[in-house]
């Protein structure tokens, strides 16, 4: 399982670079002389050696090799949450589960999406976890490591809304109902996520497939003359099957699909 996945452009989420712990990815206008793994950014406003992403377990760090440009790392799920990486800063840690590196390039802003799907969460309430019987002081089980959830989903994120919308027909008593199309998911989520569009739904389906560690079925991994639709349908089927089999999405979660929007919409 790869810890970090870099999507070179938001417009093409299928173009992914996968990094395992300890791997690095250099990026810039030209490749380094030492033949490091490299992502080419052919823009005159990008430094020849612009920076480097390093995979460190369940998080990653960013090095800024530009002598003058500050890089911004945004949390697309946050209400403007971001960090700045100053010129020359090396190995700045990035805690976001998914992030977007924004590079100033002349009069343009270039973006790189970075996913960290191996973020794990402690199972609160478990006998050997925080707030469980062995944790009355709230400081964790001192006799061992905390229990880690098998499927680490954050139910406050938009990817969980997408998963819930995909599961909705079958959770409402139609076990053999066809899965919603991407357009139907967009329509279902628009009242609580006004900016939603096809690309955003497809992006979140792709992210869920990575986060839940699904492997492509042999028939969906074959040649795809009709474009990405076949692979997308295979991902939707696998996601819904897994979510319902292990109760990752339950009937009570459907309330989130009709909850009123409060404050700034989640991104």
N, C-alpha and C positions, 0 to 999 in steps of 0.2 A: 504493500500500500504506500503510495507516494504521499508525502506530507504537504507539499506545496505544489500548486498548479498555477502557471502563469498563462493568461489569455492575452496574446499580444494586442488585440484590438477588441473593443466591446462589440463591434459589428460582426465579428466572426468567432463565436465561442467554441466552434469546432477545432480551431487552431490552438492547440494546447501544448505547453511544455511542462513536463512533469519532473519534479525534483524530489529526490529522497533525502533523508537527513544527512547533512554533510556536503550535499551538492551545492554548487554555485552556478549562477548564470550572469555572465557579463552582458551589458547592453550598451549600445552606442552606434555612431555613424559608421564605424569600421571595426573589423575584428581585431582582437589583440594579437600581438606577435607570438605569444606563447601558446596559441591554439586552445585557449579556454573555451568552454561552451559559451556560445554567443548568440544574442538576439540582435539582428540588424534593424536599426531605425534610420532609414535613408532620408533624413530631413536635414537641410542645411543649417537649421538652428539647433541641432543636437550635437553635443560634444562627440568627438571621435571615440573617446572612452568616457561614457556618461555615468556609469555606475555599475553596481553589482548587487544581485539578490542572493542571499545565503539561506539555505534551509536549515533550521535548527530545531529538530524534534517537531513539536506541535506549533511552533511559531516560526517567524522568519525575520531577517534583518536586511536593512538597506544601506548600502554605501553610496555616497554622492561624490563622484569624482570631478564634478564640474567646478571650475575655479570661481564661478560667479553666480550660478543659478541655485536658488533654493527649491527643493522638491517638496511637494505636498502629498501626503498619503491620506486619502479620504476613507471614511467608513460609510459606504453607501446605505447602510442600515441605520445610521445615526442621524440626528438632527443637526447636521453641520459638524459632527465630530471629525477631527483630523489631527495629524501631527505634521510638524515641519522638520525637514532634514536639511541642515545648513550646508553650504558649499564645503567640501572637504571632510564632512562627517563620515566616519567609518562605522559600519555595523550597528546602525541605530535599530533597536528592536521594535517590531511592529506587532501589536497584540490582537489586531482585528481578525475575525474569522474570514471575512472577505474584505478586500481593500482595493482601492484604485490609486496607483501612482500617477500623479499629474506632473508632466515635465513641461516647463516653458520652453518653447522652440520658436524663436523669432516672434512673429505675430500670432502663433498658434499655441494651443495647449494639447499635448499628446497624452493619451491615457493607456496604462497597462493595468489590467485586472489581475489580482493575485488572490487565490483561494487557499485557505488553510483548513481543509476539511477534517483534519484529525484532531481538532479541538475536542477535548473530553470534558465531562462534567461529573462531579461527585454525585452519588445516589443519596440524596438527603433522606433521612428517615430510616436508612438501612441499619441493621443491628451494629455493624462495624463502621458506619459512616457518621458524618457530622449530624448532630441532633438525634441520633439513635440512642438506644439504651446504654451503650458504652461511651456516650459522649455528653454527659450531663453538663459539663462545663463549656460545651461548644467549641472545644479545641481539637476535635478529631479523636479517632481511636489510636491511642498511643501504643497499642499492642501490635499494630500492623498498618499496612497501607489502606487507604479508603477504597471502597468498592466503586468501580467505574461502570457507567451505564453502557449497555451493549450498543444502543443506537442513540448517539448523542444529539438530540434535536432540541433546539431552542424554540419554544412555542410562541415566542414574541416576535419571531422573524417572519419576513414575507415569504420565505420558502415554505414555511409551515402552512401559511394561508393557501398557497398554490397546491400543496399536497392535500389539504383538507377539501378544497374544491374538487380535486380529482376523485377523491373518495366519496364525496357527498351522495351521488345517486345510489351507491350500494349500501351506504350507511342508512339511507332512508327507506330501506326495506325492499330494494330491488337488486338482489344478489347477482343477477346476470345482466344488469343494465350496461349498455355500452359506455365507455369512458367519455367524459366531455372532451370536445375538441379544444384546441388552444383558443379559438375565438369564443367558445362558450365559457371558458375559464375567465377570459378577459371581461366578458360581459358580467359574469357573476361577481367578480372582485371590484369592478369599477366603483360601486357606491362607497366602499371603504378604502379604496386605493385609486384615487382619481387619475393618476399618471400611468396606470398599468397599460401595457400594450403587448403585442405578440412577442416581440423580442424579449421583453422582461419575463414573461411566462416561460418561454423556451429556455432562457438563461437559468431560471430557478429550477426547472426540471433537470437540466444538465448538472447543476450544482448538487441537487438532491441525489442523483445517481452516483455522483462521486462520493458524497458525504456518507451515504448508506452502503457504500462499497459494493455496488452491484456490478456484476460482470455481464457484458453483452452476450446474449444468447447466440448460438452459432448461426441461426438463420438471419438475425439482425446484423451480424458482423460481416455478412457477405457483401458482394457488390450491390450497390444501391443506385440503379439507373434513374430513379425518380427523385434523387436528391435526399435531404436529411429526414424526410417525413417518416420513412419506414423505421429508421433508427429511433426517432422521437416516439413513435407509437410503441415500440418495444420497451423503451424506458418507462413510459407511462404505465404500461401493463405490469412491468416488474415492480415499480414503485407502489402501486395500489395493492398488488398482491402481498408484498412484504408488509406494508403499513397495516392492512387489515388482519393479516395472519398473526402479527405480534401486538395488535392493539396500540400501535403507535398513534393512530388517529381513531378516536372514539366518538360516539354520538354526541357527547357533551361538547366536543370541540366545534361542532357545527354552529354554535352560537356566535363564534368569532366572525362568521361570514355575514352576519347581520348586525354586528355591533356598530353603534354610531362612531363616527370619526371624532376623536378628541385631540385637540392641539394639532401640531404639524403632522401630516400624514407620514407614515413610515416609508422609508425608501428601500 
